[in-house]
Amino acid sequence: LHLIDESTGRVRFLHYGNELKNCPMSYCLRVRQIMVDTDNIVWIVTTEGFVRFDANFKNIGDINFYHYQNNHQISHGMAANDIYSIYEDNDRNIWFATLGGGFSRLKNRDMRSGIPSFEVFDRNNGMPNNVVYTIVDDKLGNLWLTTDNSIVRFNKEQRTVETFGKGNELENVEFSEAHASMLANGEIVMGAKSGFYSFLPTAVRRRMINAPLVFTRLLPYRDWE
């Protein structure tokens, strides 16, 4: 983790080796994404949980880092510690996409109790698998997530999951972590190792096939063998 300081008129990179002494270095060796939420809180998601701190500080030494890591002994904890991405939606909910633990919603974002609580969504809730790379929301109350070979639409109000995969020409797609955005026109763009996919959420429809029922052969029961 590096903090850029330009207060002296030149660019300085502050880190654990100089002035960022109180940074929990052992948990920040591999940072996947950094986000600043609407409360000006900095969230750093890593392979070992997440670190957060208030960006409203005057001196470097005043930064109070908080680290969260699920030891699997806390009820309502996050299901995995390796976090691919973090996202704040239009309703100010904080969501985490994880490797092996599905995705989670932070239930107490102010965390005044000191122990965060999460609502977890995984295969038990209809997800195609427990690997989620990225999260973005639309203007219709849905989250859009990428998993292995699939794009998932999650209705936040009804808590329903709808998967778009092989039948929607998404076979053998390797999506990238923390690579999704909604454009000004409402179009959603999701990055993959082979390029990117874009779509309008209002235009996404489940393909319905009305196949006719046709008798090709009729045999008496005794002739089935």
N, C-alpha and C positions, 0 to 999 in steps of 0.2 A: 504494500500500500504506500503510495506517494501523495503528498499534498503539495500543490504548487503555491508558492508564496512570491508575490510581486510587490510587497509592501516597501521594500528597500529600493525599488526602481530597477531591479534586475530579477530575472527568473531564478528561483531557488526551489529545489526539490527536497522536501522534508520527509524523512522516513525514520524508521526505528533506529537506524544507525547514527542519526544526529539529534534532531530536536523532538521527534515524535516518540519519545521514550515510553509513554504509557500505552502505546498501541499493542493490542494482544497479538504479537507477531506470529506466534505459533499457529494461530487460526487464520492468518492472512497470507499464507504462503502461496495459495492459488485462488485468486479472486476471479469470479466468473462475471459479475456485473455490479455496477454501482448505480444507485438511484437516489434522487432527492425528492421526498414527497411534498405534499401541499402544506405540511407543517414545518418545512425546512429541516426535516430530519434526514440524515444521510444513512442509507442502508447499503451494506456491503455483503453480498452473498458469496459464499465460498464453498469449497468441498468439505468444510468442517462446520457447517451451520452458517449463521450470519452475525455480523457486527453492525451496530448502529450507534450514532452519536448526534447530538444537536449541533447544527451548523452555526448557530448563533453564539459564537464564542469570540472573545477579544484576544486572548493569548493562547498559544499552542498548548501550554501546560494546563489550560483549563478544560481541555477536551476530556469528557467522561465517556469512555468507550464501554458499551454493553455487549457482551457476547452470549449468544444462545446456541446451545447444542443439545439435541435430544439424547438423553441417556437411556431411553426406552423404559424408564421407571416413572415417568410423569404422565398422568392421565391427560388426554386431550393434547398431547404433544404432536409435533410434526413427525411424519412417518419415516423420513429419511433426512440425513444431514448434508448430503451432497446436493446443493441447490443450483439448478441450471440458470434460473432467471427469477426476477421479482417484478411485480407490476401493481400499480395503483390504478383502479378503475374510476369511472365517472362518478361513482357513489363513494369514493374515498376508501374503498376496501383495499387491503393489501393482500396480494396473492403470491404464492411461491410455487414454482415449477421445480420438481425434484427428479433425481435419478433413482428410481426404484420405490418411491413413495407416493406416486401420483402428484396431485397438486393440493395446496392447502390455503385456507383463508384465515388470516389473523383475526381473532375474535375481539381482542382487547388491544387496540393499536396504541393507546397511551401507555400501556404496560406499567401503570402505577403500582400494581401489586408486585411487580418484579418478576413474575412468572407468566410468560405468554401462553395463551390458549389458542388452539387451532381447530378448525373444522376441516377434516381430511376427505378427499374424494379420490378413489382409486378403483381397482377392478371390482370391488364389492359394490360400487355405486354405478357400474355400467361402463367404466372406462375400458378401452380396448387393451391397454396395458398400463403399467405403472411408471413408464418413462415419459415425462413431459418436458419438452424443450423450451417452449415459449408461450406467453399468454398475451392477448390483447382483447379489448372489448369493442363492441359496435355501438350504434345509437339505438338499438332495439332491445337492450337489456340482456344481451348474450355475451359470453366470453368465447373466444376462438383460441384453441390450443393446438399445438403440433405434437404428435407422438411418432412412434415408428410407423412409417408408411401410411399415416392417417392424419386428417384434420378433424378436430372435434368441436362441435358447437354445444356449449353448455348454457342452459337457461338459468340465470341466477335466481329468479323468483320461484320457478317450479323445481329447480334442482334436477333437471333432466339432461341426459347425455345423448347426443346424436353423432354418429361417426360416419365420416366420408373417407373411403379407402380405395381398395382395389377396383370396385365397381365404378368409381369416379375418376379413373385413370391416375391413381396415386400409387401404383405398384412400384416397389423398389426405390422409393424416395427417401433420401437422407436429409432430414431437416436440420438446420443449424440452431444452436441454442441462443436465446435472447435476440432473435432476429425477426421481429414483427412490428408492424406499425399501421396505423389507420391514417389515410391521406385526408385532405380537406374535403374531398367529395364523398367521403364515407367508404372508399375502397380500402380493403385490407391487403397488405403485402406481407408475405412470409418468405423468409430466406431459406434456401436449401443449398447443399453442396454442389448441385448441378445448375443453380440459377435461383430464380424466385418464382412464387406463385401469387397471383393477384385475383381478387374477385370482389364483387359487390354483395354484401350479406343479404340485401333485399332480393337479389336475383338467384340465390342458392335454393334449389328445390331438390327434394329426393326423387330420384328417377323411379317412376312407376311403370311396370310392365303388365299390361292386361293381356295375358296369354290365353288364347282360346283353348277350351277343353276338347280334345280330339281323341276318339277311340281308334287305335291302330290295330288292335287285335282283341278278340274275345274268345276265351277258351273255357270249356267246362272245368269244374274243380278237379275232376279225376285226371285231366290231361295236363296239369301244371308242370309235372315233372318231365 
